[in-house]
């Protein structure tokens, strides 16, 4: 059985099982993400918005939450985070193919608009930033109920230009609510680069205005992400209040399946980002630590692809929503 090298284990407090689970969650999200792009390009899924390049921070946050009691107000790229919270590839494929069994909305929502009462994930809306206000409200409700729980919410850096961002931080900080505000900063709000969005180099610099910690971390470093997420969740759970946690990540795909980032980003820039991909970087570390043995990656990927193939076949065969139920979950129905 693999054993983490003592110096690393002592420094980071991470055991073999945790490290392998982190990598498996990241890889599971990536293979599902790749399948979604294939389905979209084949004309079978109408839309996709990718998490590729964001997996490390999402898995780090999710693995420090307790899905049985904590809540998530997600960002539309939070594929890996929803998987850690308990959603499955089948759930996401049912959504992408707009099937009646889709647990997010019964086939009513766009893909990547998550929502699962079973897994404490509130329904995502297309207007960006609104989830920050929802998270603050959930945290206040948990405070009133006396619950020992944390609410995590996430956003891209472009969404921080909205007023909801500031209102949510101000309210949560004033009342010391148990929220972790995560910013997955990939440097582009669709096609608008960071320097045209804000005058500060880090979104986390804004935390000082609300009297809360502002932390920025290399989102390609899975261990650094885990450490920062662990501290932020612990702070929220202890009653000390929120943290603004910013992960500098890379968006390895276009903004969405309806975008072509080659129109506004150079080939050199895109290639440089691919070389910093969090997934191979973490794999290399785990192989150096002998947490992943030779052949482990191939075995793990094959298992995940087999799971994905089964989920795809199930979703494709699942029934579509019946036409006479079109208004269900959208408008109130007579009892």
C-alpha positions, 0 to 999 in steps of 0.5 A: 500500500502506498504511503505518503512521504513523511515530510510531505504528510507532516507538512500538509496533513494529507494521507494517501486516501485523501490525495487519491480521492482528490485526484479521482474527483478531478479526473472524473469531472474532466472525463465527464466534461470531455464527454459533454463537449462531444455530445454538444458537437454531435448536436445531441446536447444543446449547450455546454459550459466547461469546468476544465482548468477549474477542477482543483479549487472545486474539489478542494472546496467540496472535500472540506464540506459536509454534504449532509449538512452544508449547502452549495449555491453554485456557479455554472462552471462548478461541475467538479464541485457538484460531483463531490457534493454527491451528484453523478455523471448520470445526473448531469447527462440527464440534464444535458439531454433534457430528460424527464428524470433530470434531477436539476429541473426535469429537463427544463433548465439549460445544461450546467444549471445545477440544482439538487435538493437531495444534495443541498445544492440550490438551483442555479439561475442564468443571471450571474452573481445572484447566488452570492446573495442566496448564500448569505441568506442561507447562512442567515437562516442556518444561524437562526435555526442554530445549525452547525453548517456552512454555505459555499458559493462560487463565481467567476471574476467577471461576476464580481463587477455586479452589485450583488457581490458587494451587497452579499459580502457586506451583509455576511461580513457584518453579521459574521455569517458562515459563508465561503465566497469563492472566486474562480478567476480565470482572467476572462469574463467571456471575452473581456480580460481582467485588466478591463474589468477592475483596477486591482490585480486580485479580487481578494484585495477587496476583502479589506473593505468588508473586514474579512480575510481575502485569500488568493491561491494558485488554482493550478496547485491542488494542495494549496487549494485544499489548504486554503479551502480547509481554512476558509470552511473551518473559519466559517464553521467556527462562527468567525465569519466569511472568507473571500477565497480567490483561486487563479485558474485557467479556462482551458476551453472557450467560455461556452460551446457558443463561443470561440476564444481563438477570436480574442486570445492568441495561440501562444497564450492558450498553449501556455495555459494548457501547460499549466493544467491542474490535472497533469500537474497534480498527477505528476506530484502524486506519482513523485510521492508514489501515491499513484503507482505506474498504471494507476492513472490508466486504471482509474481513467478506464474505470471512470470512462466505463462509469461514464459510458453506462451513464450515457447509455442510460441517459440516452435511453431515458424518456423525454418529458411529456408535452402535457407536463411542459408547465410543470415546475415552471408554473403552479399546477392545480392540485 
